[in-house]
Amino acid sequence: MDTPEPVTGDYPSAPRLPLLTAEEARAAVRHLFLLEQLDLSPRGAAAGQLASELARRLPAE
């Protein structure tokens, strides 16, 4: 059995965006819930479902 070559790579030189703050995440959830109310298509329903899933993962204020 052959040993695989070691994995090598570089880290990207461009700066990475920071993670969302809790307040930014709550704002995104509010916008998704609003989209659910305004868009009665399946896309709006999907936005509401995503908002619900994200809201459950956020810490309480």
Backbone torsions as a table, in degrees:
resi	resn	phi	psi	omega
1	MET	NA	127.3	-178.7
2	ASP	-81.2	144.8	175.9
3	THR	-84.6	130.0	-179.7
4	PRO	-69.2	153.9	177.4
5	GLU	-65.6	146.5	177.8
6	PRO	-65.9	147.6	179.3
7	VAL	-81.8	127.7	177.1
8	THR	-125.5	155.2	179.3
9	GLY	-176.5	175.1	179.2
10	ASP	-116.1	155.6	169.7
11	TYR	-86.4	144.7	-179.7
12	PRO	-63.5	143.3	-178.3
13	SER	-82.4	-22.6	179.8
14	ALA	-71.5	142.5	179.0
15	PRO	-65.7	144.3	179.8
16	ARG	-93.0	149.7	178.4
17	LEU	-72.0	144.1	178.8
18	PRO	-72.9	162.7	175.7
19	LEU	-66.8	158.8	176.5
20	LEU	-68.1	145.4	171.4
21	THR	-78.7	165.7	179.0
22	ALA	-61.4	-39.5	-179.8
23	GLU	-66.5	-38.8	177.1
24	GLU	-65.2	-39.3	178.9
25	ALA	-66.3	-40.0	177.4
26	ARG	-63.8	-39.4	177.9
27	ALA	-63.6	-41.0	178.7
28	ALA	-62.9	-40.3	178.4
29	VAL	-64.2	-42.5	178.3
30	ARG	-60.9	-41.6	179.1
31	HIS	-65.8	-38.1	177.8
32	LEU	-65.9	-39.9	177.1
33	PHE	-64.3	-38.8	177.5
34	LEU	-64.5	-42.3	177.1
35	LEU	-59.7	-39.0	178.6
36	GLU	-60.3	-41.1	-178.6
37	GLN	-71.1	-35.0	-175.4
38	LEU	-85.3	-27.6	-177.1
39	ASP	-110.1	106.9	-176.4
40	LEU	-87.0	8.9	178.7
41	SER	-84.1	175.0	175.7
42	PRO	-57.8	-27.8	178.3
43	ARG	-64.8	-40.0	177.0
44	GLY	-64.9	-40.7	177.2
45	ALA	-63.2	-38.9	178.1
46	ALA	-65.8	-37.3	177.5
47	ALA	-62.8	-41.0	177.8
48	GLY	-64.9	-40.0	178.4
49	GLN	-65.0	-43.4	177.9
50	LEU	-63.0	-42.3	178.6
51	ALA	-59.9	-43.0	179.2
52	SER	-62.6	-43.6	-179.6
53	GLU	-65.5	-41.4	179.3
54	LEU	-68.4	-39.8	-179.0
55	ALA	-61.0	-36.7	178.4
56	ARG	-66.1	-24.5	-177.7
57	ARG	-89.5	-10.1	-179.0
58	LEU	-83.7	144.0	175.4
59	PRO	-69.4	152.5	177.3
60	ALA	-66.2	148.6	-177.7
61	GLU	-68.6	NA	NA
